Amino acid sequence: MVLKTFGWSFAVTALGLVAAVLYGGWTAFGVVAILSVLEISLSFDNAVVNAGILKKMSPFWQKIFLTIGILIAVFGMRLVFPVVIVSISAQLGPIEAVDLALTDQNRYEELVTDAHPAIAAFGGMFLLMIFLDFIFEDRDIKWLGWLERPLAKLGKVDMLSVCIALIVLLITSMTFATHAHLHAGPADKAETVLLSGVAGLITYLVVGGLSGYFEDKLEEEEEREHEAEEEAVRAGKPRSAVVLAGKAAFFMFLYLEVLDASFSFDGVIGAFAVTNDIVLMALGLGIGAMYVRSLTVYLVRQGTLDEYVYLEHGAHYAIGALAVILLVTIQYEIPELITGSIGVILIAASFWSSVRRNKALAAAEGKADSSGKTEVSSGV
């Protein structure tokens, strides 16, 4: 099971490390290894959240997620995205941006850093909306009941998540953004942060809304099919359901890719603390992204989220923390060790709480069984 799920990740790791040695010797090997670990630690919560969505998709779309999806994640977000950001922010052509990344790495790093407020605002708002929609939803299973119960009641207010997100964006643009200092000198980035934050919010509402809409349609169709199951046997395969499932899966896949993109922002920016060589960054972050993808599929196939029910809670709290961190980094630099540690600690805490819950339920069931046996014997 492990080899089947992580086999491609192991192969990519071997190829990536060999390529690093050929490209820059053993120093490059160490850099790529560090970046791989950095990406995995920063994106573990991403894998948990992805698994919660991916388990609703068919094996076919899970394969698409591991093939086309990984190409988008590795080459799109870890290689092409930084170049595109530099091209847009510095008003350079794509070829010039690539040439700059390969020949003048220090200047390339400066341009990416200057684009950080826009990147952080977009990704921060997208992730913040994911967190807010999660904690304001009334769920049967609650991890931190003292917090989640009152928030679920507040969540009955329409558009509360959007209102809070816009308030946070406004505060961010009026505080962190107006004091941001860039390599080119002090600059008021309030307008950039506002526009990028609104773009992140719109992206979430559009992609998330479409995926949710088609998912609801799919569930309604499945319920109707279940009710008319005997008649459907004679009618043949319901083609409309297949088409609807395809739309639902496509938009959920699109949602996953945008989600992964938002998670990758901090990894791409954080990688500059290790190296400004775009080739080594692509190799290291690409290896890490592959493990995150494999881990997502592993969690789905093992049914881990069903067994450890608080993992999704911990991952979404980690998302909320990452969203805040991204917004704060518009002005202040936060070490990647802190960013990664917060997510790991929250997920570890939710895992431990899940283990304790499972033990308590098992103990309760054992007592119930024992009590039942005692009653039967006494009745005889």
C-alpha positions as CSV (number, residue, x, y, z in Angstrom):
1,M,0.0,0.0,0.0
2,V,2.8,2.4,1.0
3,L,4.9,1.6,-2.1
4,K,1.9,1.8,-4.4
5,T,0.8,5.2,-3.0
6,F,4.3,6.8,-2.5
7,G,6.1,5.0,-5.3
8,W,6.1,8.0,-7.7
9,S,7.2,10.2,-4.8
10,F,10.2,8.0,-4.1
11,A,11.1,8.0,-7.8
12,V,10.8,11.8,-8.1
13,T,12.9,12.2,-5.0
14,A,15.7,10.1,-6.4
15,L,15.6,11.8,-9.8
16,G,15.4,15.3,-8.2
17,L,18.3,14.7,-5.8
18,V,20.5,13.2,-8.7
19,A,19.6,16.2,-10.8
20,A,20.6,18.5,-7.9
21,V,24.0,16.8,-7.6
22,L,24.6,17.1,-11.4
23,Y,23.5,20.7,-11.4
24,G,25.4,22.0,-8.3
25,G,27.2,19.2,-6.5
26,W,26.5,18.1,-2.9
27,T,25.7,21.6,-1.8
28,A,22.8,21.7,-4.2
29,F,21.8,18.2,-2.9
30,G,21.6,19.6,0.6
31,V,19.6,22.6,-0.5
32,V,17.0,20.5,-2.4
33,A,16.7,18.1,0.6
34,I,16.0,21.0,3.0
35,L,13.5,22.6,0.6
36,S,11.7,19.3,0.3
37,V,11.3,18.9,4.0
38,L,10.2,22.6,4.3
39,E,7.5,22.1,1.7
40,I,6.2,18.9,3.4
41,S,6.1,20.6,6.8
42,L,4.3,23.7,5.5
43,S,1.8,21.7,3.5
44,F,0.8,18.8,5.7
45,D,-2.4,20.6,6.6
46,N,-3.0,21.0,2.9
47,A,-2.9,17.2,2.5
48,V,-5.5,16.7,5.2
49,V,-7.9,19.3,3.7
50,N,-7.4,17.9,0.2
51,A,-8.2,14.4,1.5
52,G,-11.5,15.6,2.8
53,I,-12.4,16.8,-0.7
54,L,-10.7,14.0,-2.7
55,K,-12.6,11.2,-0.9
56,K,-15.8,12.5,-2.5
57,M,-14.2,12.0,-6.0
58,S,-14.0,8.9,-8.1
59,P,-10.8,6.9,-8.6
60,F,-10.5,8.4,-12.1
61,W,-10.4,12.0,-10.7
62,Q,-8.1,10.9,-8.0
63,K,-5.7,9.8,-10.7
64,I,-6.2,13.1,-12.5
65,F,-5.3,14.8,-9.3
66,L,-2.1,12.8,-9.1
67,T,-1.1,13.3,-12.7
68,I,-2.3,16.5,-14.3
69,G,-2.7,18.0,-10.8
70,I,0.9,17.4,-9.9
71,L,2.1,18.9,-13.1
72,I,0.2,22.1,-12.3
73,A,1.5,22.0,-8.7
74,V,5.2,21.4,-9.5
75,F,5.7,23.2,-12.8
76,G,2.9,25.7,-12.5
77,M,3.1,26.9,-9.0
78,R,6.7,26.1,-8.0
79,L,8.4,27.1,-11.3
80,V,6.1,29.1,-13.6
81,F,4.3,31.1,-10.9
82,P,7.3,32.9,-9.5
83,V,8.4,33.9,-13.0
84,V,4.9,35.1,-13.9
85,I,4.8,37.2,-10.7
86,V,8.2,38.8,-11.6
87,S,7.0,39.3,-15.2
88,I,3.9,41.1,-14.1
89,S,5.3,43.2,-11.2
90,A,8.4,44.3,-13.1
91,Q,6.6,44.6,-16.4
92,L,9.0,42.2,-18.1
93,G,8.3,39.8,-20.9
94,P,8.2,36.1,-20.0
95,I,11.5,35.4,-21.7
96,E,13.2,38.3,-19.9
97,A,11.8,37.1,-16.6
98,V,13.2,33.6,-17.1
99,D,16.6,35.1,-18.2
100,L,16.6,37.2,-15.1
101,A,15.8,34.2,-12.8
102,L,18.7,32.3,-14.3
103,T,21.3,35.1,-14.7
104,D,20.6,37.6,-12.0
105,Q,19.2,35.7,-9.1
106,N,19.6,38.5,-6.5
107,R,17.5,40.9,-8.6
108,Y,15.0,38.1,-9.2
109,E,14.6,37.5,-5.5
110,E,14.1,41.3,-4.9
111,L,11.3,41.4,-7.5
112,V,9.6,38.4,-6.0
113,T,9.9,39.9,-2.5
114,D,8.4,43.2,-3.8
115,A,5.4,41.2,-5.1
116,H,4.9,39.5,-1.8
117,P,2.2,41.9,-0.5
118,A,0.0,41.0,-3.4
119,I,0.7,37.3,-3.1
120,A,0.1,37.3,0.6
121,A,-3.1,39.2,0.4
122,F,-4.6,36.9,-2.3
123,G,-3.5,33.7,-0.6
124,G,-4.4,35.0,2.9
125,M,-7.9,35.9,2.0
126,F,-8.6,32.7,0.1
127,L,-7.4,30.6,3.0
128,L,-9.2,32.8,5.6
129,M,-12.5,32.2,3.8
130,I,-11.9,28.4,4.0
131,F,-11.3,28.7,7.7
132,L,-14.2,31.0,8.4
133,D,-16.7,28.9,6.4
134,F,-15.5,25.8,8.3
135,I,-15.8,27.2,11.9
136,F,-19.2,28.9,11.2
137,E,-20.7,25.7,10.0
138,D,-22.8,23.6,12.5
139,R,-21.2,20.2,12.6
140,D,-22.2,17.0,14.4
141,I,-18.6,16.4,15.5
142,K,-16.9,19.2,17.3
143,W,-13.3,19.3,18.5
144,L,-13.2,22.5,20.6
145,G,-16.8,22.5,21.6
146,W,-16.5,25.5,23.9
147,L,-15.5,27.5,20.8
148,E,-17.2,25.8,17.9
149,R,-20.7,25.7,19.4
150,P,-21.1,29.5,19.8
151,L,-19.4,30.1,16.4
152,A,-21.9,27.7,14.7
153,K,-24.7,29.8,16.1
154,L,-23.1,33.0,14.8
155,G,-22.7,31.2,11.4
156,K,-26.5,31.3,10.9
157,V,-26.0,35.0,10.0
158,D,-25.9,35.2,6.2
159,M,-22.6,36.3,4.6
160,L,-20.9,36.5,8.0
161,S,-17.7,34.9,6.6
162,V,-17.5,37.4,3.8
163,C,-18.1,40.4,6.1
164,I,-15.4,39.3,8.5
165,A,-12.9,38.6,5.7
166,L,-13.5,42.1,4.2
167,I,-13.0,43.7,7.6
168,V,-9.8,41.8,8.1
169,L,-8.6,42.9,4.6
170,L,-9.5,46.5,5.3
171,I,-7.6,46.5,8.6
172,T,-4.6,44.8,6.9
173,S,-4.5,47.4,4.1
174,M,-4.7,50.2,6.6
175,T,-2.0,48.8,8.9
176,F,0.5,46.3,7.6
177,A,0.3,47.4,4.0
178,T,0.8,51.2,4.6
179,H,4.0,50.4,6.5
180,A,5.5,47.8,4.2
181,H,9.1,48.5,3.0
182,L,10.3,47.1,-0.2
183,H,13.7,46.8,-1.9
184,A,12.8,49.7,-4.1
185,G,12.1,51.9,-1.0
186,P,9.1,52.6,1.2
187,A,5.8,52.4,-0.6
188,D,2.1,52.5,0.2
189,K,0.8,49.1,-0.8
190,A,-2.7,49.6,0.5
191,E,-4.3,49.6,-2.9
192,T,-2.3,46.6,-4.1
193,V,-3.3,44.6,-0.9
194,L,-6.9,45.6,-1.3
195,L,-7.2,44.6,-4.9
196,S,-5.3,41.3,-4.4
197,G,-7.3,40.5,-1.3
198,V,-10.6,41.1,-3.1
199,A,-9.3,39.0,-6.0
200,G,-8.6,36.2,-3.6
201,L,-12.1,36.5,-2.0
202,I,-13.8,36.5,-5.5
203,T,-11.7,33.5,-6.5
204,Y,-12.9,31.6,-3.5
205,L,-16.5,32.5,-3.9
206,V,-16.6,31.6,-7.6
207,V,-14.6,28.3,-7.5
208,G,-16.0,27.2,-4.2
209,G,-19.5,28.2,-5.1
210,L,-19.4,26.3,-8.4
211,S,-17.9,23.2,-6.9
212,G,-20.5,23.3,-4.0
213,Y,-23.3,23.9,-6.5
214,F,-22.5,20.9,-8.7
215,E,-21.8,18.7,-5.6
216,D,-25.2,19.5,-4.2
217,K,-26.8,18.8,-7.6
218,L,-25.0,15.4,-7.7
219,E,-26.2,14.5,-4.2
220,E,-29.8,15.4,-5.2
221,E,-29.5,13.3,-8.3
222,E,-28.2,10.3,-6.3
223,E,-31.1,10.6,-3.9
224,R,-33.6,10.5,-6.7
225,E,-31.9,7.5,-8.2
226,H,-31.9,5.7,-4.9
227,E,-35.7,6.3,-4.5
228,A,-36.4,5.0,-8.1
229,E,-33.8,2.2,-8.0
230,E,-36.2,-0.5,-9.2
231,E,-37.4,1.5,-12.2
232,A,-33.8,2.6,-13.1
233,V,-32.7,-1.1,-13.6
234,R,-35.0,-1.4,-16.6
235,A,-34.2,2.1,-17.9
236,G,-30.4,1.4,-18.2
237,K,-27.5,3.7,-17.3
238,P,-28.6,7.3,-16.3
239,R,-26.5,9.4,-18.6
240,S,-27.4,12.7,-16.9
241,A,-26.0,11.5,-13.6
242,V,-22.6,10.7,-15.3
243,V,-22.5,14.2,-16.9
244,L,-23.4,15.8,-13.6
245,A,-20.8,13.8,-11.8
246,G,-18.2,14.9,-14.3
247,K,-19.0,18.6,-13.7
248,A,-19.0,18.2,-10.0
249,A,-15.7,16.4,-10.1
250,F,-14.2,19.0,-12.4
251,F,-15.0,21.9,-10.3
252,M,-13.9,20.1,-7.1
253,F,-10.6,19.4,-8.9
254,L,-10.4,23.1,-9.9
255,Y,-11.1,24.0,-6.3
256,L,-8.3,21.7,-5.1
257,E,-5.8,23.3,-7.5
258,V,-6.6,26.8,-6.3
259,L,-6.4,25.6,-2.8
260,D,-3.0,24.1,-3.4
261,A,-1.9,27.3,-5.1
262,S,-2.8,29.3,-2.0
263,F,-0.9,26.9,0.2
264,S,2.1,27.0,-2.0
265,F,2.5,30.8,-1.7
266,D,4.3,30.6,1.7
267,G,6.4,27.7,0.5
268,V,7.6,29.6,-2.6
269,I,8.3,32.8,-0.6
270,G,9.9,30.9,2.2
271,A,12.2,29.0,-0.2
272,F,14.1,32.3,-0.8
273,A,15.3,32.0,2.8
274,V,17.2,28.9,1.7
275,T,18.2,29.8,-1.9
276,N,17.4,32.1,-4.7
277,D,18.3,29.6,-7.4
278,I,15.1,28.9,-9.3
279,V,16.2,25.5,-10.5
280,L,16.9,24.3,-6.9
281,M,13.7,25.8,-5.7
282,A,11.7,24.0,-8.4
283,L,13.4,20.7,-7.6
284,G,13.0,20.9,-3.8
285,L,9.5,22.3,-3.7
286,G,8.5,19.9,-6.5
287,I,9.6,16.9,-4.5
288,G,7.8,18.2,-1.4
289,A,4.6,18.8,-3.5
290,M,4.7,15.2,-4.8
291,Y,4.8,13.8,-1.2
292,V,1.9,16.1,-0.3
293,R,-0.1,14.7,-3.2
294,S,0.7,11.1,-2.3
295,L,-0.1,11.7,1.4
296,T,-3.5,13.1,0.3
297,V,-4.3,9.9,-1.6
298,Y,-3.0,7.7,1.3
299,L,-5.3,9.5,3.8
300,V,-8.3,8.9,1.5
301,R,-7.5,5.2,0.8
302,Q,-6.8,4.4,4.4
303,G,-10.0,6.1,5.6
304,T,-7.8,8.1,8.1
305,L,-10.2,11.1,8.3
306,D,-13.1,8.8,9.1
307,E,-11.1,7.1,11.9
308,Y,-9.5,10.2,13.3
309,V,-12.4,12.6,13.1
310,Y,-10.7,15.7,14.5
311,L,-7.9,15.8,11.9
312,E,-10.0,18.0,9.6
313,H,-10.6,20.4,12.4
314,G,-6.9,20.7,13.2
315,A,-6.1,21.2,9.6
316,H,-8.6,24.0,9.2
317,Y,-7.3,25.7,12.3
318,A,-3.9,25.5,10.8
319,I,-5.3,27.1,7.6
320,G,-6.7,29.9,9.7
321,A,-3.3,30.4,11.4
322,L,-1.5,30.3,8.0
323,A,-4.0,32.9,6.6
324,V,-3.2,35.3,9.5
325,I,0.5,34.6,9.1
326,L,0.4,35.5,5.4
327,L,-1.3,38.8,6.1
328,V,1.1,39.6,8.9
329,T,4.1,38.9,6.6
330,I,3.1,41.8,4.4
331,Q,5.0,43.9,6.9
332,Y,6.8,41.5,9.3
333,E,9.1,38.6,8.5
334,I,8.1,35.4,10.2
335,P,10.5,32.4,10.2
336,E,9.3,29.4,8.2
337,L,10.1,27.2,11.3
338,I,7.3,29.0,13.1
339,T,4.9,28.8,10.2
340,G,5.4,25.1,9.7
341,S,5.5,24.3,13.5
342,I,2.1,25.9,14.1
343,G,0.4,23.7,11.5
344,V,2.2,20.5,12.7
345,I,1.3,21.3,16.4
346,L,-2.4,21.9,15.6
347,I,-2.7,18.7,13.5
348,A,-0.8,16.7,16.1
349,A,-3.1,17.9,18.8
350,S,-6.2,17.1,16.8
351,F,-4.8,13.6,16.0
352,W,-4.1,13.0,19.7
353,S,-7.7,14.2,20.6
354,S,-9.0,11.7,18.0
355,V,-7.0,8.9,19.5
356,R,-8.4,9.7,23.0
357,R,-11.9,9.9,21.6
358,N,-11.6,6.5,19.9
359,K,-10.3,4.9,23.2
360,A,-13.1,6.5,25.2
361,L,-15.7,5.2,22.7
362,A,-14.2,1.7,22.7
363,A,-14.2,1.7,26.5
364,A,-17.8,2.8,26.6
365,E,-18.8,0.1,24.1
366,G,-16.9,-2.5,26.2
367,K,-18.8,-1.4,29.3
368,A,-22.1,-1.5,27.4
369,D,-21.4,-5.0,26.1
370,S,-20.4,-6.2,29.6
371,S,-23.5,-4.7,31.1
372,G,-25.6,-6.4,28.5
373,K,-24.1,-9.8,29.2
374,T,-24.6,-9.3,32.9
375,E,-28.3,-8.5,32.4
376,V,-28.9,-11.6,30.3
377,S,-27.2,-14.0,32.7
378,S,-29.1,-12.5,35.7
379,G,-32.4,-12.9,33.8
380,V,-31.7,-16.6,33.3
